[in-house]
């Protein structure tokens, strides 16, 4: 699946997008797999309460299933203005 990173998440990881082979069944499990890869992922996902996630461009929760999902996007909360 494609994993996209936006704003400071992208800055900490160093790439905007990657294709990930995963055994994860939920977003939380995917995050755990990414954290185990390298320190840069651990830094980006150190506080997931400061992040939002979208599955196939729909806002979702970290306990959501990844079954059939083609794209996961991580980003900080957006503010209006």
C-alpha positions as CSV (number, residue, x, y, z in Angstrom):
1,X,0.0,0.0,0.0
2,X,1.0,3.6,-0.5
3,X,1.8,5.5,2.7
4,X,1.9,9.3,2.5
5,X,3.4,11.8,5.0
6,X,2.5,15.4,5.3
7,X,3.9,18.5,7.1
8,X,6.2,17.8,10.0
9,X,5.7,14.0,9.6
10,X,7.2,14.2,6.2
11,X,10.0,16.4,7.5
12,X,10.9,13.9,10.2
13,X,10.8,10.9,8.0
14,X,12.4,12.6,5.1
15,X,10.1,11.4,2.2
16,X,6.6,12.4,1.1
17,X,5.5,8.9,0.1
18,X,6.5,5.3,0.0
19,X,5.1,1.9,-0.9
20,X,5.0,-0.4,2.1
21,X,4.6,-4.2,2.3
22,X,2.9,-4.8,5.6
23,X,1.4,-7.6,7.7
24,X,-0.5,-5.0,9.8
25,X,-4.3,-5.4,10.1
26,X,-4.9,-2.0,11.7
27,X,-3.3,1.5,11.4
28,X,-1.9,1.1,14.9
29,X,-0.1,-2.1,13.8
30,X,1.2,-0.3,10.7
31,X,2.6,2.5,12.9
32,X,4.3,-0.1,15.1
33,X,5.9,-1.7,12.0
34,X,7.1,1.7,10.8
35,X,8.5,2.6,14.2
36,X,10.5,-0.6,14.2
37,X,12.2,0.3,10.9
38,X,14.3,3.3,11.9
39,X,14.7,6.1,14.4
40,X,13.2,8.7,12.0
41,X,9.9,6.8,12.0
42,X,10.0,6.6,15.8
43,X,10.5,10.4,15.9
44,X,7.6,11.0,13.6
45,X,5.2,8.7,15.4
46,X,6.4,9.4,19.0
47,X,3.0,10.9,19.9
48,X,0.2,9.6,17.7
49,X,-2.3,11.7,19.6
50,X,-0.7,14.6,17.7
51,X,-1.5,12.9,14.3
52,X,-4.5,12.3,12.1
53,X,-4.9,9.4,9.6
54,X,-6.8,9.1,6.4
55,X,-7.5,5.8,4.7
56,X,-8.1,6.1,0.9
57,X,-8.6,9.8,1.5
58,X,-11.2,9.5,4.3
59,X,-10.5,10.5,7.8
60,X,-10.2,7.5,10.1
61,X,-9.1,6.2,13.5
62,X,-5.8,4.5,14.4
63,X,-7.8,1.3,15.3
64,X,-9.3,1.1,11.8
65,X,-8.8,-2.0,9.7
66,X,-6.5,-1.9,6.7
67,X,-8.4,-4.6,4.8
68,X,-8.7,-3.4,1.2
69,X,-7.0,-0.1,1.9
70,X,-4.7,1.2,-0.9
71,X,-3.5,4.5,0.7
72,X,-2.7,5.6,4.2
73,X,-1.9,9.2,4.9
74,X,-0.5,10.7,8.1
75,X,-0.7,14.4,8.9
76,X,-1.0,16.8,11.9
77,X,-4.4,18.2,12.7
78,X,-5.5,21.0,10.4
79,X,-6.6,24.4,11.7
80,X,-8.9,26.9,10.0
81,X,-8.2,30.5,9.6
